[in-house]
Amino acid sequence: MRSSLGKKLAHDLNLISISLVKNKSKAPYLVNGLFGDEFPSEIFSPNVSFELNEEQESYATEPTIKRPPTLIFRDDGRDLWLYKGNSLELLDAVTQKYPEGRFDCIFADPPYFLSNGGISCHAGRMVKVDKGNWDKSRGPELNHEFNLEWLKRCQKALKPNGTIWVSGTHHVIFSIGYAMQQLGFKILNDIAWEKPNPPPNLSCRYFTHSTETVLWAAKNEKAKHTFNYQEMRKVTGKQMKTVWRENEFSIDQDEMPLIWTMSAPSGIEKKFGKHPTQKPLALIERCLRASTNQGDLVLDPFLGGGTTAVACARLHRGCVGVELEADNVGLSMKRVQDAIKQKDGGLFQ
């Protein structure tokens, strides 16, 4: 039974004694705290941050008090925990408590830095690309510095033989790959997956962007990473290639074509709401089937709409998900609860 494993992990993280408090706006009950009283206080001491003004000059802002991420959903029996807060702060605390690493796998869909006043096409209409302040570029140097910082923490949080998947477009993926090389990751594969119905290029000055890249890397050169070769071979009947196409992503199909492609998340995946950068469930499920086993613990430091947590619930993997935006955390929680309900009802047995 996985419940005993869940109880042990919950004890390790000192989550058992976490108290429930009621939100002042009469929202659902929230669970406060990460490690309770044991949370390393120095991680959340006042600090001075730096920002850029319009002339790109660096200046110090007022000292701020960092707050520990808040646990808003827990299922100890299934090893599922969803947090609202800054993933960098959670990772600092995890690596301080577990210096040898805690996660078997990480799936990360970081900001692509696309929201800079450009245009795109949605449902036949021209729309502004504005996913939120979190997706705005701060310039190549600061963007790369950010990628280095979160990847550095993820690397420390991985177990010795753990691996990480990172998705991105050309706007960010080259920085991610370079940062991985700088930090000593071992890049295992670069996966290309094709979108069959990408938004048309309204300017008619470029090729239509119809692919994204997923980098798969081991913690370092010494890592003996998990690759479920036979599981992947069941998909195609042959060795699986690094181009993934849509007609292979039918969940119930026994055999799928050689190359992988994928469309945007279906309406069913958005029935509780949608996230602007939501990834298809089938994509993440394939990544986890390839690189993890049942009972493994997965981290998603940019949880978004919660697809990684849903995939873990369906595949008997544990998941720690961290998301900064409150609305996205609520969406993730609804989707995970629905996945658990369907799974317990026998739909995926």
N, C-alpha and C positions, 0 to 999 in steps of 0.2 A: 504494500500500500504506500502511495506517495504521501499520505497524510503525515506519517512519521517523519519523512524527510522535510516536509513543510514546517512541522513544529520545531525541528532542530534548527532550520535556517531562521525561523522567526525568533527563536531564542538567541541565536548568535547575533542577530541584528538588534536585540533588545526591543522587539516590537510587541512582545506579549503584554508589557505593562503600559502601553501607550493609552492615554485617556481620550475619551470622546468629548468633544465640545460642540455646542450648537452655534452655527453661524448667526450673526446678529440679524441678517436679512431673512431669517427663517428658511434658509436653504437646507438641503439634507445635511445630516451629521457628517462632520469631517474628523479624520484622525490626525492629531497634531504630533509632530516630532518624528525624527528618523531613528536615532539611537537612544532616545530618552535622555536621561541625565548623563549618559556616557558619551554623548556626541561631542567630539573634540571642539572645545570652545574657541581655540585660537583660529579656527577656520572662519569663524564668524565675527571676528573682532573688527573694529572700525578700520576702514581702509580708504586711501585716496585713489580715485580712478582718473583716467585721462581721456579726453575727447578732442575732436578736431573742430575748429571753427570753420567758417566759410572760406577763410584764406588758407586752410589746411595747416594751421599752426596748432601745435599741441598745447593744451592748457589743463590745469588741475581743476577738478570739480570738488564740491564739498565732500568731506568724509561720509561714507555710508556704512550702515550696519547690515552685514550680510545675515540673512535669515535661513535657517535650515529648511530644506524641501519638506513639504507636507504630504504625508501619506493619506490619500483620499480613497483608495480601494485596496482591499486585501482579501486573499483567499489562500490561507496557509496550506490547505489540503492540496491545492493545485500549484503552489509556489508562484502565485501571481500577486504582484504589488505595483500599484500605479502611484506616482508622486507628482505633485505640482511644485515646480521650483526650477532652479538653475542646475542643470546636470553636472556642470563643472564642480560645483560645491558638493554635490552628492558623491561624485567620483573621488574627490579629495578625501572625504570621510571614509569611503569604502576602502581605498588603498592604504589609508592609515591603519585601519583595523585589520585588513587582510593584505599584508605586504607581498604575499606570494600570488595574489590575484584571486578573484572570486567568480568570474564569469567564464563559461565555456565558449561563448560566442557573443558577438555584438553585431546588430544590424543598425546602421546609421543612415539617415536621410537628412543631411545637414542643409542649412540655407544655401541656395544656389546664387544668391545676390543678384536676382533678376529684376527686382522692383525699383527701377530707376527711370520711370516715366515713359517706358516704351509702350508699344501697342501690340495686340495679338487679336486673334479671331476666336470668338466663342459663340456657338449656336448661330453662326452666320452673321454675327455682328462684330464690329470693331470695338474692342475693349482695352482699357488701360491695364498694363501689367503692374498691379499693386497688391501683393499678397500680404503686406504688413511691414512694419518697421524692422522686424527681425530679418527680412529678406533684402534690405537695402544694402548696397555696396558701400564700404568705407574706403575703397581704393584697394588696388592689388596687394600692397604691402600689409595693410591692416587685416584684410581678408585672409591672407596667408598666415599671418600671426595667429589669428583666431583658429584656423584649421590645425596649426601646429599644437596649440594649447589643448584643444579637446582631444585630438588624436594621441597626444602624449599621455593624457590621463586614461584614455581607453586602453592604451597599451599596458599601462601599469595594472589596470583592473582585470586584464585577461589572465587566466590561468596559464601556466607554462606552455601548454599545447593548444591554447585557444586561438580562434581566428575572428576576423572582423570583415563585414561586408559594408561597403559605402557606395551609395548611388549618387549620380550627379550628371549634369550636362557639361558641355565644354566650358561653361562659365566658371565651373569650380573644380572639375574632376582632375585637371592637370595640377592644380595646387595640391589637391588631396594626394595624388600619386607622388609628387615631389616631397611633400611632407612625410609620407610613409618611408621614402628612401632616406630622408634625413634622420628619421627616428630609428631606423634599423629594422622595420618590418620586412618580412619576406613576401613580396607580391606573388600570389599564386596564379591568378587569372584576371583578365579584364573581360567581363561579360558584356556583350552588346545585345540589347533587346529593342525590337522594332515596334513602333506604334503604327498600326495599320491606317488610322484615320487622324493624322496629326493636324493641328491648325494650319491653314494655308499661310504662305508668306505674303502678307499684304503689300509689302514694298516692291516685290518682284525684283529684288536686287540680290537675293541669296538663294541657295538651295533650301528647300523646306526641311526644317529640323524634324527628323522622324525617328531618332534613336536616343537612348540614354545609355550610360555606361555604369556598370557595377563592378567595382574593384573588390577582389577577395584576397586577403592577406593574412599570413600567420604572424604571431607575436614577434618572432625573430627567426633568424636562420636555423637555430637549434630546435625549433618547435617541431614536434611530430604530430602534425595536424590530422584531424579526422576528415576523411573523404569517403562517403558511402558509395563506392563505385558501383556495386551491384544494384543498389537502390536507384541510382541514376540511369543505369543501363536498362532497367525495366521500362523507363520512359520511352526510349527510342529503339530498343533492341540492339543497339550498337553503342560505341563510345559517344558520349554526348559532346557536342561542339560548344563553342563559346558565343554563338549567335543564337538568341532565343526569340522565337516568333510566336505570334498569338495563337495559331491553331494547335499549338502543343499544350496550351494552358487549360484544357478541359480537365477538371478535377476528377471526374468519374471515368475518364477514358483509360483503358488499360495500356494501349500503345499509342505513342504520339510521333509525329514526323521528326526528321533529323534535326531541323534547325528551330530555334525558339523565336517567337514574336509575341507581342502582347498588346492588348487594347487597354484603354483607361478602365478604372474600376467600374463594375456594373452598377445598375440602379439598386440592386439588392444590397450592395456594399455601402450604399449611401442613404439607406432608409432612415437612419437616425440623424442625418446631416452629412455635410461633406467638408473635407479639408482641401485647400487649394493645391496641395502637392501630394495628395493621397496616392499611395502605391497600390497596385492590384494585389489582392490577397494571394493569388496563385504564385506571383513572383517571389514573395517572401517565404511562402511555404516551400517552394523548391529550394531556395537557398538553405533553409533550415534542415530540410530532409537530406541535403547533400553534406552538411558539415556538422550536424549534431545528432545526438541520440536521445531517446526518451529519458526524461529525468534530468537532462542538462538544463543549465540556467543561462538565459539569454538576456542581454541588456539592450534597450533602445534608448539612447540619450536624447533623441529628438522625436518623441513618441507621436506627435501630430494627432492624427485621427485614430490611432490605436491599432493599426493593422498588424504590427508585429505581435502585440499582446494577443490579438484574436488568433493569429496563426499558432502561437504557442499553446493557447488553450485547446485548439483543435488537434494539435500534434503531440500532446502530453509533454510539452517542455515548460519549464518555469520561465517567468519573465519579470524583470524589473524595468518599468517604463517611466521616463521622466519627461515632463512637458511644462513649458513656462506659461502658456496661455490657458486661462481658466476655462474658456469655452471648449477648447480642444480636449482638456482633461475630462470634462463632462461627457463629450462625445465618445471618447475612448472608453470610459466606464460603461456607458450604455451598450456599446458594441461588444465589449468583453462579457458583460452580464448576459447578453443575448446569445453569444457563442456558447457560453456555459450551459444555458438553458436548453439550447438545441442539442448540444452534445449529450447532456444528461437524458434528453428525450429519445436518444438512440439514432438521431439522424446521421451521425458520422461513425457509428459503430460498424 
